[in-house]
């Protein structure tokens, strides 16, 4: 009898939208094969076996859950907007934008073939793969007369956001609203990154956020809000959602308030049942 990896079977049967999503639900113990939980994505399963997914995730990747918190927490309207996803990857952020009513999303990724099929085939997506965002020019992305995005979202790895902010600024139309996922491990020096690549020091986390904010302010952005991601990165890093715009008024974001937020995040994310994780509108923010 033919067998197939469980994660691939879930995608083929459309029980999950991407292999990444399938691996996540399998490891979470949410997949049963013949009424038995299987928690290893590579397990070989008969292709005709009965498979049950207890709870399909709301987005094609965990990134969608992170962006969803920012949209709800800061009460940002996405309906009918043209948006830019500066690091689309599997498509979690774009999925979230589509579900929130985005009219169109320009998705950029340096890789190829990572975008979940359900997102890739959506007619609202303008996809540019094998594209280095840092070196992208408006004329490379837009046709003459095309309305430009007024909202940009960014979830990048292995590069500091400070290096791509000038490009992001050039690609957006006013009010150049952005939601940035700040990952301290890619913003601080190596000396501040601990075991397994995790930045645990709230002071170092605060420094990372301030570095990104100062670079953004130098371009013309104003701080509108800051909160922490409802879930950590793969290695356990606490991540932050920074909301910026050209619009007044701005909120005050300084070392002290960020340190306080970092400590609140550390406390909340140690408790999976914390109300901060269930209700995005609750919990601390700046």
C-alpha positions in Angstrom: 0.0 0.0 0.0 1.3 3.4 -0.9 2.4 5.7 1.9 3.1 9.4 2.2 4.5 11.8 4.8 1.7 13.0 7.0 2.4 16.7 6.5 2.3 16.3 2.7 -1.0 14.3 3.0 -2.6 17.1 4.9 -1.8 19.6 2.2 -2.8 17.3 -0.7 -6.2 16.7 1.0 -6.6 20.4 1.6 -6.8 19.9 5.3 -4.0 22.5 5.6 -3.0 25.3 3.3 0.7 24.8 3.5 3.3 22.3 4.6 4.5 24.7 7.3 0.9 24.9 8.6 0.6 21.2 8.5 3.8 20.6 10.4 2.6 23.1 13.1 -0.8 21.4 13.7 0.9 18.0 13.7 3.4 19.0 16.3 0.7 20.5 18.4 -1.0 17.1 18.6 -4.1 18.3 16.6 -3.9 15.5 14.0 -5.4 12.0 14.4 -4.8 9.1 12.0 -7.2 6.3 12.5 -8.3 8.0 15.8 -4.7 8.1 17.1 -2.7 11.3 17.6 0.4 11.5 15.4 2.7 14.3 16.3 5.6 13.8 13.9 5.3 15.5 10.5 7.5 12.9 8.7 5.5 9.9 9.8 4.6 7.7 6.8 0.9 7.2 6.5 -1.2 5.1 4.1 -2.5 7.4 1.4 -6.1 6.1 2.0 -5.9 6.4 5.9 -8.6 8.3 7.8 -7.1 11.6 8.9 -8.8 14.2 11.2 -7.5 17.7 11.9 -9.0 18.9 15.2 -8.6 22.6 14.6 -7.4 24.2 11.4 -5.3 27.3 12.2 -6.9 30.7 11.2 -4.0 31.6 8.9 -1.6 29.8 6.6 1.2 30.5 9.0 1.6 31.8 12.6 2.6 35.2 11.2 -1.1 35.9 10.6 -1.9 35.6 14.2 0.8 38.2 15.0 -0.5 40.7 12.5 -4.1 40.1 13.6 -3.2 41.2 17.1 -1.8 44.5 15.8 -4.8 45.2 13.6 -7.2 44.5 16.4 -5.2 46.1 19.2 -4.5 49.3 17.3 -7.9 49.3 15.6 -6.4 49.7 12.1 -8.9 49.5 9.2 -7.8 47.3 6.3 -11.0 47.2 4.3 -10.5 48.1 0.6 -6.9 49.2 1.2 -3.9 48.4 -1.1 -1.1 46.9 1.0 2.5 45.9 0.7 3.9 42.8 2.3 7.7 43.2 2.4 8.5 39.6 3.2 5.6 37.4 2.3 7.3 34.0 2.9 4.4 31.5 3.4 1.8 34.2 3.3 0.6 34.6 6.9 0.6 38.4 7.0 -1.0 38.5 3.5 -3.6 36.0 4.5 -4.5 38.2 7.5 -4.8 41.3 5.3 -7.1 39.4 2.9 -9.3 38.2 5.7 -9.5 41.8 7.0 -10.7 43.0 3.6 -7.6 44.2 1.7 -8.3 45.1 -1.9 -4.8 44.2 -3.1 -1.5 43.1 -1.6 1.9 43.4 -3.3 3.9 40.5 -1.9 7.7 40.5 -2.1 10.0 37.6 -1.2 13.7 36.8 -1.9 12.8 33.1 -2.1 10.7 31.1 -4.4 7.8 28.7 -4.0 7.1 29.3 -0.3 3.8 31.0 -0.6 0.8 28.8 0.3 -1.3 27.8 -2.7 -4.5 29.3 -1.3 -2.7 32.7 -1.1 -0.7 32.4 -4.3 -3.8 31.8 -6.5 -5.8 34.7 -4.9 -6.4 37.3 -7.6 -5.8 40.1 -5.1 -2.1 39.1 -4.8 0.6 40.7 -6.9 3.5 38.4 -6.2 7.2 39.2 -6.8 9.5 36.3 -5.9 13.3 36.1 -6.2 13.3 39.8 -5.4 15.6 41.5 -2.8 13.4 44.0 -1.1 16.3 46.1 0.0 17.2 46.9 -3.7 13.6 47.3 -5.0 12.6 50.5 -6.8 9.0 51.8 -7.3 9.3 51.5 -11.1 10.3 47.8 -10.6 7.0 47.1 -8.8 4.3 49.4 -10.1 2.8 50.2 -13.5 2.4 53.8 -14.5 -0.8 55.2 -12.9 -1.2 52.3 -10.4 -2.4 53.4 -7.0 0.3 52.7 -4.5 -0.1 50.9 -1.2 -0.9 53.1 1.8 -0.1 50.3 4.3 3.0 48.2 4.5 3.7 45.2 6.7 7.0 43.6 7.4 8.2 40.3 8.8 11.8 39.7 8.0 14.5 37.4 9.3 18.3 37.5 9.2 18.4 41.2 8.4 17.8 44.3 10.5 14.7 46.3 9.7 16.9 49.4 9.7 18.4 48.3 6.4 15.1 48.0 4.5 13.1 51.0 6.0 14.3 53.4 3.3 13.0 51.1 0.6 9.7 50.6 2.4 9.3 54.4 2.7 9.9 54.9 -1.1 7.3 52.2 -2.0 4.4 53.6 0.0 1.9 56.4 -0.6 0.9 58.7 2.2 0.2 58.3 5.1 2.8 55.5 4.7 1.3 53.5 7.5 3.3 50.5 8.5 3.2 47.6 10.9 6.7 46.1 11.6 7.4 42.9 13.4 10.5 43.7 15.4 12.7 40.7 16.1 15.4 41.7 18.7 17.7 38.8 17.7 18.2 40.5 14.3 18.6 44.0 15.6 21.1 43.6 18.5 24.8 42.7 18.4 26.0 39.1 18.8 27.1 39.8 22.3 23.5 40.4 23.4 22.1 37.2 21.8 22.0 34.3 24.3 21.8 30.6 24.0 19.8 29.2 21.1 19.7 32.7 19.6 17.3 34.1 22.2 17.5 37.7 23.4 16.3 37.5 27.0 17.4 40.8 28.5 14.6 43.4 28.5 17.1 46.1 28.2 18.5 44.6 25.0 15.0 44.1 23.6 14.2 47.8 24.4 17.4 48.8 22.6 16.5 46.9 19.5 13.1 48.5 19.3 14.5 52.0 19.9 17.1 51.4 17.1 14.3 50.6 14.6 12.1 53.4 15.8 14.9 56.0 15.5 15.7 54.9 12.0 12.1 55.2 11.1 11.8 58.6 12.6 14.8 59.8 10.6 12.8 59.0 7.4 9.7 60.8 8.6 7.6 58.2 10.4 5.9 58.9 13.7 5.3 56.3 16.4 1.6 55.4 16.7 1.8 52.3 18.9 3.8 49.4 20.2 2.8 46.0 21.7 4.2 42.5 21.9 3.4 39.6 19.6 0.9 37.1 21.1 3.2 34.3 20.3 7.0 33.9 20.4 9.3 33.2 17.5 10.4 29.6 16.8 13.3 29.7 19.3 11.3 31.5 22.0 12.2 35.0 21.2 9.7 37.7 22.2 8.8 39.8 19.2 7.2 43.2 19.0 4.6 45.0 16.8 5.5 48.6 16.0 2.9 50.8 14.3 4.1 53.8 12.4 2.6 56.5 10.2 3.2 60.0 9.0 0.1 61.2 10.8 -0.1 63.2 13.9 -0.4 62.8 16.8 2.4 60.4 17.8 2.8 58.5 21.0 5.8 58.7 23.3 8.1 55.6 23.1 11.2 55.8 25.2 13.6 53.3 26.9 11.6 53.2 30.1 8.2 52.4 28.6 9.7 49.8 26.3 11.5 48.1 29.1 8.2 48.0 31.0 6.5 46.5 28.0 9.3 43.9 27.6 8.8 42.8 31.2 5.1 42.5 30.7 5.6 40.4 27.6 8.0 38.1 29.4 5.5 37.6 32.2 2.5 37.1 29.9 4.2 34.7 27.4 5.2 32.4 30.1 1.5 31.7 30.6 -0.2 30.2 27.6 -3.6 30.7 29.1 -3.0 34.4 29.8 -5.8 36.7 28.8 -3.3 38.8 27.0 -2.9 36.0 24.5 -6.6 35.4 24.0 -7.9 38.9 23.6 -5.6 41.1 21.5 -7.2 44.3 22.8 -6.3 43.5 26.3 -2.7 43.5 27.7 -0.1 46.2 27.8 1.0 48.4 25.0 2.5 51.8 24.4 
